[in-house]
Amino acid sequence: MSLKDLPGAPQGRPSASVRSEILPRALDRWNRELRAAAGEDEDERSISVYDVIGYDYWSGEGVTAKRVAGALRHLGAGPVTVNINSPGGDMFEGLAIYNLLREHKGEVTVKVLGLAASAASVIAMAGDTVQIARAGFFMVHNGWVIAAGNRNDFREIADWLEPFDAAMADIYVARTGLETKAVAKLMDAESWIGGSAAIDQGFADELLAADQVGRGEAKASAAVARRLEAALRQSGLPKSEAMRLLSEFKSSAGDPAGSGEGDPTERGQSADLRASVAQANSLTSILV
């Protein structure tokens, strides 16, 4: 999807009396040791988001909009990869980083290596292509803050938070294509969305390359089966007969020819299949 089609997000901190914090459950589930493999994703055109979003007062670190802006200026126009493993943090910093990536002049690929929670999930939505580990997670929820004041202050804060929740929901809707009500329901429930589910729901486009191996092998096997079926049918067999023979071949694949194992009544059927395959062998070589 084009970055220009993504919605903007409000920036700045209109109320100094309210401070965004990391949701404790997200911090508990975050493994800060997850990193992209050196020499593969940690190349000269990548940005690492491996910490909390915003300045971390405890460690003195954190991923800030200032740091990301500096990295983008250094990289210049062109493709960039953003590797994410973060429990989230400051919503305003996350929105600012999202906007920076959205405006970058070049294709942005986001890779969720472990966790993209809260503000980090918003950052991930800025990618032209979003990849996620099979065992990776998105976490989406409403803004979570620590505030002080009397009952009137808290009522005001609840109203004040609504447009920011709506802004995050708008970003998720633009990426996923889900209805606004469905996204709001996910945010209200503090939803943890795994790799495959994230792809199904539109939060990500595909699994990381390393996790696509099994899927690629399945596609290759299906392609071989289709070619074999076509060859059998060109040899004169009806489709139903070709499908039956292929099914028998798959079910007996674990029994080496002549081993004597398995159901004796199936050996004659396997012989029929071998004869049909031999008949179609020349045709198969043409199709491959």
C-alpha positions as semicolon CSV with decimal commas, in nm:
position;residue;x (nm);y (nm);z (nm)
1;M;0,000;0,000;0,000
2;S;0,119;0,351;-0,069
3;L;0,240;0,555;0,223
4;K;0,044;0,850;0,088
5;D;-0,279;0,657;0,146
6;L;-0,216;0,617;0,517
7;P;-0,382;0,861;0,758
8;G;-0,184;1,115;0,951
9;A;-0,176;1,111;1,330
10;P;-0,183;1,391;1,588
11;Q;0,155;1,488;1,728
12;G;0,277;1,669;2,034
13;R;0,182;1,650;2,400
14;P;-0,112;1,880;2,468
15;S;-0,130;1,798;2,840
16;A;0,187;1,788;3,046
17;S;-0,003;1,653;3,347
18;V;-0,067;1,318;3,174
19;R;0,218;1,076;3,106
20;S;0,206;0,773;2,880
21;E;0,345;0,454;3,030
22;I;0,424;0,100;2,918
23;L;0,144;-0,144;2,994
24;P;0,288;-0,383;3,260
25;R;0,153;-0,693;3,081
26;A;0,334;-0,590;2,762
27;L;0,658;-0,538;2,949
28;D;0,625;-0,882;3,111
29;R;0,586;-1,052;2,773
30;W;0,865;-0,865;2,599
31;N;1,199;-1,036;2,542
32;R;1,455;-0,761;2,487
33;E;1,712;-1,015;2,363
34;L;1,537;-1,073;2,029
35;R;1,738;-0,914;1,749
36;A;1,767;-0,946;1,374
37;A;2,048;-1,176;1,262
38;A;2,369;-0,982;1,197
39;G;2,456;-0,963;0,830
40;E;2,098;-1,027;0,719
41;D;1,856;-0,765;0,849
42;E;2,103;-0,547;1,038
43;D;2,229;-0,392;0,715
44;E;2,329;-0,033;0,646
45;R;1,973;0,065;0,552
46;S;1,791;-0,059;0,859
47;I;1,657;0,101;1,175
48;S;1,635;-0,103;1,494
49;V;1,340;-0,055;1,731
50;Y;1,449;-0,291;2,007
51;D;1,357;-0,085;2,312
52;V;1,068;0,100;2,470
53;I;0,916;0,380;2,264
54;G;1,018;0,716;2,402
55;Y;1,288;0,801;2,651
56;D;1,326;0,536;2,922
57;Y;1,395;0,712;3,251
58;W;1,518;0,388;3,413
59;S;1,775;0,280;3,156
60;G;1,847;0,614;2,992
61;E;1,771;0,461;2,653
62;G;1,459;0,421;2,441
63;V;1,355;0,476;2,080
64;T;1,258;0,839;2,022
65;A;1,127;1,032;1,723
66;K;1,446;1,240;1,736
67;R;1,661;0,929;1,700
68;V;1,451;0,788;1,413
69;A;1,450;1,125;1,235
70;G;1,829;1,136;1,258
71;A;1,858;0,782;1,122
72;L;1,631;0,863;0,827
73;R;1,831;1,177;0,747
74;H;2,150;0,971;0,753
75;L;2,004;0,702;0,524
76;G;1,853;0,949;0,280
77;A;1,590;0,867;0,019
78;G;1,552;0,501;-0,069
79;P;1,430;0,173;0,079
80;V;1,462;0,121;0,451
81;T;1,392;-0,177;0,680
82;V;1,256;-0,122;1,031
83;N;1,314;-0,417;1,266
84;I;1,077;-0,411;1,565
85;N;1,077;-0,586;1,901
86;S;0,926;-0,345;2,151
87;P;0,671;-0,345;2,435
88;G;0,555;0,002;2,331
89;G;0,569;0,309;2,549
90;D;0,497;0,675;2,482
91;M;0,198;0,705;2,249
92;F;0,300;1,052;2,130
93;E;0,650;0,938;2,037
94;G;0,499;0,639;1,857
95;L;0,266;0,859;1,655
96;A;0,553;1,092;1,565
97;I;0,772;0,799;1,449
98;Y;0,478;0,663;1,247
99;N;0,447;0,999;1,071
100;L;0,821;1,016;1,005
101;L;0,819;0,673;0,839
102;R;0,500;0,756;0,651
103;E;0,666;1,062;0,497
104;H;0,996;0,887;0,413
105;K;1,082;0,904;0,043
106;G;1,132;0,535;-0,021
107;E;0,980;0,195;0,042
108;V;0,954;0,105;0,410
109;T;0,962;-0,263;0,510
110;V;0,868;-0,339;0,869
111;K;0,973;-0,669;1,029
112;V;0,813;-0,767;1,360
113;L;1,072;-1,002;1,506
114;G;0,906;-1,061;1,842
115;L;0,659;-0,810;1,983
116;A;0,509;-0,490;1,844
117;A;0,289;-0,378;2,130
118;S;0,095;-0,060;2,188
119;A;0,287;0,236;2,041
120;A;0,519;-0,005;1,857
121;S;0,219;-0,157;1,676
122;V;0,130;0,192;1,551
123;I;0,485;0,236;1,419
124;A;0,458;-0,097;1,236
125;M;0,154;0,027;1,045
126;A;0,374;0,275;0,854
127;G;0,535;-0,002;0,648
128;D;0,462;-0,045;0,278
129;T;0,522;-0,413;0,355
130;V;0,477;-0,553;0,705
131;Q;0,631;-0,890;0,787
132;I;0,590;-1,077;1,114
133;A;0,749;-1,383;1,271
134;R;0,525;-1,687;1,293
135;A;0,571;-1,667;1,670
136;G;0,557;-1,286;1,674
137;F;0,277;-1,072;1,817
138;F;0,097;-0,744;1,773
139;M;-0,079;-0,598;2,076
140;V;-0,337;-0,326;2,025
141;H;-0,522;-0,140;2,299
142;N;-0,652;0,201;2,400
143;G;-0,417;0,464;2,535
144;W;-0,292;0,378;2,885
145;V;-0,181;0,660;3,112
146;I;-0,088;0,753;3,466
147;A;-0,260;1,070;3,585
148;A;-0,323;1,265;3,904
149;G;-0,614;1,482;4,005
150;N;-0,966;1,488;4,142
151;R;-1,280;1,332;3,992
152;N;-1,335;1,625;3,758
153;D;-0,979;1,594;3,629
154;F;-1,026;1,222;3,557
155;R;-1,351;1,283;3,369
156;E;-1,170;1,542;3,162
157;I;-0,879;1,305;3,098
158;A;-1,114;1,030;2,975
159;D;-1,264;1,271;2,724
160;W;-0,920;1,401;2,633
161;L;-0,798;1,048;2,548
162;E;-1,080;0,969;2,305
163;P;-0,938;1,148;1,997
164;F;-0,604;0,974;2,041
165;D;-0,770;0,632;2,061
166;A;-0,968;0,729;1,752
167;A;-0,646;0,829;1,572
168;M;-0,485;0,493;1,647
169;A;-0,801;0,311;1,537
170;D;-0,799;0,510;1,211
171;I;-0,443;0,396;1,144
172;Y;-0,531;0,030;1,210
173;V;-0,843;0,055;0,990
174;A;-0,642;0,203;0,702
175;R;-0,390;-0,081;0,718
176;T;-0,623;-0,376;0,781
177;G;-0,940;-0,278;0,597
178;L;-1,141;-0,384;0,902
179;E;-1,448;-0,191;1,013
180;T;-1,391;0,083;1,269
181;K;-1,619;-0,093;1,517
182;A;-1,422;-0,416;1,483
183;V;-1,091;-0,238;1,545
184;A;-1,238;-0,049;1,842
185;K;-1,350;-0,382;1,987
186;L;-0,997;-0,523;1,950
187;M;-0,853;-0,217;2,123
188;D;-1,108;-0,227;2,406
189;A;-1,021;-0,593;2,469
190;E;-0,641;-0,534;2,465
191;S;-0,590;-0,791;2,189
192;W;-0,275;-1,001;2,139
193;I;-0,259;-1,104;1,772
194;G;-0,018;-1,380;1,665
195;G;0,172;-1,401;1,337
196;S;-0,073;-1,595;1,120
197;A;-0,376;-1,419;1,270
198;A;-0,211;-1,081;1,208
199;I;-0,185;-1,168;0,839
200;D;-0,543;-1,293;0,825
201;Q;-0,670;-0,973;0,988
202;G;-0,456;-0,744;0,772
203;F;-0,213;-0,612;1,036
204;A;0,072;-0,778;0,843
205;D;0,123;-0,879;0,481
206;E;0,335;-1,191;0,518
207;L;0,553;-1,400;0,747
208;L;0,925;-1,339;0,776
209;A;1,124;-1,510;0,501
210;A;1,257;-1,773;0,743
211;D;0,899;-1,868;0,838
212;Q;0,783;-1,899;0,478
213;V;0,992;-2,212;0,408
214;G;0,723;-2,458;0,512
215;R;0,458;-2,271;0,319
216;G;0,682;-2,268;0,010
217;E;0,735;-2,645;0,034
218;A;0,360;-2,700;0,056
219;K;0,306;-2,488;-0,255
220;A;0,576;-2,686;-0,438
221;S;0,414;-3,018;-0,343
222;A;0,076;-2,894;-0,462
223;A;0,229;-2,787;-0,793
224;V;0,383;-3,132;-0,844
225;A;0,047;-3,296;-0,770
226;R;-0,125;-3,072;-1,026
227;R;0,134;-3,155;-1,293
228;L;0,101;-3,528;-1,224
229;E;-0,277;-3,509;-1,238
230;A;-0,257;-3,327;-1,572
231;A;-0,019;-3,590;-1,709
232;L;-0,246;-3,876;-1,599
233;R;-0,548;-3,713;-1,761
234;Q;-0,360;-3,656;-2,086
235;S;-0,276;-4,026;-2,087
236;G;-0,650;-4,095;-2,121
237;L;-0,763;-4,136;-1,760
238;P;-1,081;-3,958;-1,643
239;K;-1,028;-3,688;-1,381
240;S;-1,199;-3,893;-1,110
241;E;-0,969;-4,190;-1,178
242;A;-0,660;-3,968;-1,179
243;M;-0,759;-3,813;-0,847
244;R;-0,826;-4,157;-0,697
245;L;-0,484;-4,284;-0,801
246;L;-0,311;-3,973;-0,665
247;S;-0,494;-4,015;-0,334
248;E;-0,384;-4,378;-0,312
249;F;-0,028;-4,281;-0,397
250;K;-0,019;-4,025;-0,115
251;S;-0,166;-4,269;0,138
252;S;0,088;-4,539;0,049
253;A;0,387;-4,308;0,015
254;G;0,528;-4,429;0,345
255;D;0,534;-4,796;0,231
256;P;0,836;-4,862;0,006
257;A;0,752;-5,066;-0,301
258;G;0,788;-5,438;-0,234
259;S;0,828;-5,396;0,143
260;G;0,531;-5,621;0,212
261;E;0,397;-5,380;0,475
262;G;0,051;-5,230;0,484
263;D;-0,279;-5,365;0,360
264;P;-0,218;-5,647;0,104
265;T;-0,530;-5,540;-0,088
266;E;-0,367;-5,204;-0,161
267;R;-0,064;-5,352;-0,336
268;G;-0,254;-5,420;-0,656
269;Q;-0,387;-5,065;-0,651
270;S;-0,036;-4,929;-0,608
271;A;0,074;-5,139;-0,904
272;D;-0,205;-4,985;-1,112
273;L;-0,087;-4,641;-1,013
274;R;0,276;-4,720;-1,100
275;A;0,163;-4,843;-1,440
276;S;-0,038;-4,526;-1,498
277;V;0,250;-4,308;-1,385
278;A;0,489;-4,491;-1,615
279;Q;0,246;-4,441;-1,902
280;A;0,233;-4,068;-1,828
281;N;0,606;-4,031;-1,764
282;S;0,690;-3,886;-2,101
283;L;0,404;-3,640;-2,074
284;T;0,519;-3,533;-1,726
285;S;0,867;-3,454;-1,857
286;I;0,707;-3,212;-2,102
287;L;0,503;-3,039;-1,832
288;V;0,789;-2,995;-1,584
